[in-house]
Amino acid sequence: MISRSRSPWLIFALLVLSVVVSAQDVASFEKRITVKKLPNGLTLLICERSEAPVFSFFTLVDAGSVQDPMGKTGLAHMFEHMAFKGTDKIGTTDHAAEKPALAKVEVAYAAYIAERDKTGGRDEAKLKELEKAWKEAADEANKYVVGNEFGKIIEENGGEGLNAFTSYDETGYHYSLPENRLELWAYLESERFLHPVMREFYKERNVVIEERRLRTDSNPIGRLLEQFTAEAFEAHPYHRPTVGWMADLNSFSATDAQNFFDKYYVPSNMVVAVAGDVHAAQALPMLEKYFGRIPARPHPDETTTVEPPQNSERRVVLKERTQPLYLEGYHRPDYHSKDDAVFDAITDLMSEGRTSRLYRALVRDKKIASFSAGFSGLPGIKYPHLFAFYAFPLPGHTPQEVADAIHAEIDRLKKEDISDDELKMIKTRAKANLIRGLDDNEGLAMQLATYQTRYGDWRELFGSVERIDQVTKADIRRVANETFVDTNRTVGIIETETGPPGGAEHASKASAGQGGGQ
């Protein structure tokens, strides 16, 4: 328990924090932020911040692996890779010749897949011929490729941090440039979503396949997370891996990626936020000019299967020649829940720093784990998801030992009110974390785009702190008792294998309550 006494330095730090927060409130940002929804449905957000002659941006596409079609998992992530391959003007020596060459690749690939997956057997000799024809067509199309031209243009103009990510909920693109390259950025960013080209698709698909092998198939924690998530979500698409199942990675086509883009990369499904040395009065007409070129298309239907209530514990156990791990997750509502801030408060209480309950109990006092934490957002937040707890047992200690210690801390949450000091520090840290998130242009652009997308109003970024400020001790006890229930729990364990090497082939899975709602 945190002492009620305060050192002069801590009091001084809190006073400074309160002054900084007042300067970072919503009113001060309203003077610097301009939001414009274009006629095509795309939302632009500009935050003027002239501390340095640079700017960062974040493009958020409200589509992630949840939107992957059945049988084509990994497409959202695959298109993220393709978005760096250039356009009909960038990345090619002659797109007029490249375009029909790419079309031939797709015809040849479709013929190959049709024979490969033929029901009732296939003609192996014919299959080899079709594979040869497809690869030759791909080689012919690749003759027109100018490798990494899109990235080189950005780097040559002072760009930094060129990157992107795909999650279950969304896809994001970001980098930074000098302020005098704003128009170049607007052209490049809009162009790659106006005229994407699926060049080198099958070569890049092999890169993704290797990524899966490295991060999942050859990684015990990756394998556990994949199987754990599949067990926790039997109906909702959260049970499918973002990188995709291997069979799908070896099957989907450039045509499939183009279809995914056409359906989900529509202006009404995109928010572009810019933060830095940008003046809205001059910048907005320029951004409207470029991003307004993207044609409006119907907003995608994102209806998903609702995960049925879980009423029995489920377990996944992997036996590996590696460090043990204990993981458990409890179903909770999505981020729109009235109790979302309560879950954030529990995350802070259990996991924030060396004063957190899990660190003190498992790492400092019992000395049975090297690390332990609890958090929301597994595997995403857009849909009902999991609040998870995990711990890495130290040598000589077992997953069951850390599980018992975690459950003891959960029981404390259910039975005892947290202290006044704990509640006060949760609320203080929420303000501090907000400030840290606004500290640089890149983080600010990402936060603004995310809140504009999720809530339809960037101001909710500040509302999140206000909601935590309203959380009570009774709220924490109530939510803990409602959520952290044995029958609502999925457990994932890596047990250290001490016998002959087994790896993934000897992974065992024990499940209770197979079938949603049983």
Order of alpha helices (4+ residues) and beta strands (2+ residues): alpha-alpha-beta-beta-beta-alpha-alpha-alpha-alpha-beta-beta-alpha-alpha-alpha-alpha-alpha-beta-alpha-beta-beta-alpha-beta-beta-alpha-alpha-alpha-alpha-alpha-beta
